[in-house]
Amino acid sequence: MKSFIHEGFCPIRDIIVRINSKWAMLIMTTLHANGTLRFNEIQKTIGDISHRMLTVTLRTLEDDGMIERNIYAEVPPRVEYALTEKGESFIPIVEQLVAWALAHAEK
């Protein structure tokens, strides 16, 4: 019998923890569809995400290397978010999950 007891690296558990948030894949999809966006633009495209939750999720995605944050020394400061190469490589997987969900939505 194959064991799935968590001992160190577990690819299934580790990826689920990263994308388990309600918002992570939605933020990544938004950045993929629209390109580089500012904080308020991301919030407007999603609509029902709180300021705090967007901040927390963006920080987590940045820590994981999925998005990058660029700060411009302007008055007022301008901060933009974009998918990294790693983040872009995850988009086809998200699209496959969406396709599967659509195919099985009625069931």
N, C-alpha and C positions, 0 to 999 in steps of 0.2 A: 504494500500500500504506500502510495506517495504521500509524504507528510508536508503540511503547509504551516508548520510551527514556525513562528517568526524568530529567526536567529541571524541577526546582522542584516544583510542586504536581501530584500524581498521585492522584486520588481513590481508585483501586483499591488502590494500594500503601499509601497513608496510612491507609485504614480497616482493611486487613488487618493492618498493624502494630499498630493499637490493639486489635483483638479477637483477635489470633492466640494469645494466651496460652490455655492449657488451661482457665484458671479464670475469665477475665473475664466471659464470657457467663453462666456458671453463677452467679457472684456477683450479677450484675445480675438474673438471673431469680429468684434467692432473695430479693433485696430487693423485687422487684416482687410476688412471691407473698405475702410475709410482712410487708411494710411496713418500718418503721424497726427496725433490729436492732443489738444490741451485738456487738462482735468475737467473743466466745465463742459467741454464738447463731448467727452466720454460720458459724463453724467447725463447730458441731454439726450444722447443717442440711446441710452439704456432706459432712462426715465424713472424707474422705481427703485433705484439704488440710493442708499443714504450717503451723505458726504463721508461719514466715518467708515462705512463698509467699503466704499470705493478706495479710500486712502489705504486701508488695511490690505485689501486685495491687490492693489497696485504695488505696495511694498513687498508683499509675498511673491508676486510674479517677478518683480525685479530681483529679489534675493535668489530666486530659482533660475535666473538668467533667461526668462521667457520674454521679458520686455526690457527696454532701456529707457531711462529718464534723462533728458537733456535739459540743463538749466542754462539760460542765457542771461548774461549780466546786463540787464536793462532795467529801466525804472518805469513801471513796476517789473519785477523779475518775470520772465516768461519760462514756463516749464512745459515740455512736450514729451509725450510718450509714444513709443513705437515698438513693434515686435522686433525681436532680435532674430538672427538666423535660426537659432534653436526654436524660438517661438513659431516662426514661419514653418519649420519642419513638422510642427505638431498639428497644423491646420488640416492637412489631409485626413488625419485620424479623427479630428472633430467632425469633419464633413462626412466621414463614414458612419460615425455614431448618429449624426442627424439623419442620414439616409436610412439607416436601420430603424430609427424611431418613426420616421414617416411611413416606412413600409409596414410597420406593425402597429400603427396608431389605432386602427379600428379594432384590433384584437385586444 
